Amino acid sequence: MEQITIHSRTHSEMIDITSQIEQYITQNNYNHGIVYVSNLHTTAGITINENADPDVKTDFLRRLDEVYPWEHPEDLHAEGNTAAHLKASTVGATQAILVEDGKLVLGTWQGVYFCEFDGPRNSRRVALSFVQSEGGRL
């Protein structure tokens, strides 16, 4: 297992970490299996989504804000970031991505995103772990 560090710049953002995952696979000469990408924080998430049109990220974050407004009069959590916890649980903490011939198996327009919901933060951590397929092929 290895970790990468993410630096978020705004309160809510989607940071494309696809190239960092690809670099991990290449540097370790992984060919066939599954890479697990796990966020190590309770107010952030990992998702796979479109990486071609930046409006997708804008709409994604706006819609989450509509469902989970930052301030709610009945929230009890002392830190005041209940919305971030809800968004993180909705998006999820881990993605499992197939790897074939040393490449992530993603669709044409897909990328892997670290979703920040309580930033900005200087050092968010994402764990990467690879499971080799038996027989060397998927």
N, C-alpha and C positions, 0 to 999 in steps of 0.2 A: 504494500500500500504506500502511496505517496500523497502528499497534499500540495495543492496550489493555493496561492493567496490572491484574493480578489479585493480591489479597492473600489468602493462605490463613491460616486460624486454627488448624488442627490438622494432625496428622501425615498423615492420609489423609482426603480429603474430595472431594465432587463439588460444584462451584460452578456454578450456572446462569448462563450468560453470554448467553442468548438475547436479552435486552433490549438488551445492549450491541451485539450484532451488528445488531439491528433499527435501533438508533440510527445506526450507521455507514451503513446502507443509506439511511435517510431523509435524513440530513444531506448525503449526496452525490447525492441524487436518482437513485439507481440504480433501474431499473425491471424489466429483463428480462436474466437471465444467471445466473451462478454466483458465489457468494461462497465463497472459500477461507478456512478458519479453521485456522491453523497454530500449534501450540504450539512455543515456541522453547527447550524444555528437555528433557533426557534422562531426567528422573525425574517426568514429568507427561504427561498425554495429553488428547485431545479426543474426546468421544463424543456421540452423539445417543441419548437414552433417555427413558423416561417422566418427566414432570415433575409428575404429579398426586399420587402416593402417595410420601411421603418414605421409606417402608420399602424401596422399590426401591433407593434410593441406599445404605441401610444394608446390604441383602442383597448388592448388587453389590460393595461394598468388603469385606464379610466373606468372600465367596466368593473374591475375589482373594487375600485373606490366607491362606485355606486352601490355595490352589494354590501361592502364593509366600510362605511364612513369612518373617518379617523376619530371623530368625536361622537359619542353616544351618551345621553344623559344617564343611562342605567349601567354603563360599564363600571366594574368595581376594581379592576386591576390597577394597582398603585402606580405603575410605571406609565400608564396612559397609552399603551401601545397594543391594546387588545385587537384592533383591526389588523395589525401586522401579524399577530399570531394566527388569526383566522385565515388571512391570505396565504400564509406559509403552509398551513394545514390543507387548504384547498388545492394549492399547486402541488404539494408533495415535496419530500426531502431527497428522494433518490430516483435516478433513472438508470435502467439497465439497457445498454446499447450493444447490439451485435457488432462484431469485428470480423471481417472476411478479407483475407489477403492483405492484412495490415491496415485496412481502411474501415472507418466507421460506416456501418450500413444505415444511411440516412437517405431520405427522399431528396429530390433535386433542390427544393426550397427550404429544407429543414436545417436548423442549427440548434445547439444546446445552449440554454440560457441559465445564468445565475440570476434569480429574481430577488432584488433587494426591496424590502418593504419597511425598513426602519433605519434608513441611513441619514446622512452619509456615514460610512464606516471605513476605517483605514485598513483593517485586516480581517476580512472574512475568509474562512477556510473551507475548502472543498476537498474531500478525500476521493482518490481515484484508486480503484482496485481492479485487477484483471483476473479472470478465471479462464484458463486455457481449456479449449474443448478437447474431449477425448478423441484420439485418433488424428488430431491436428486439423480437422475440418468441422464446419458447422453441420 
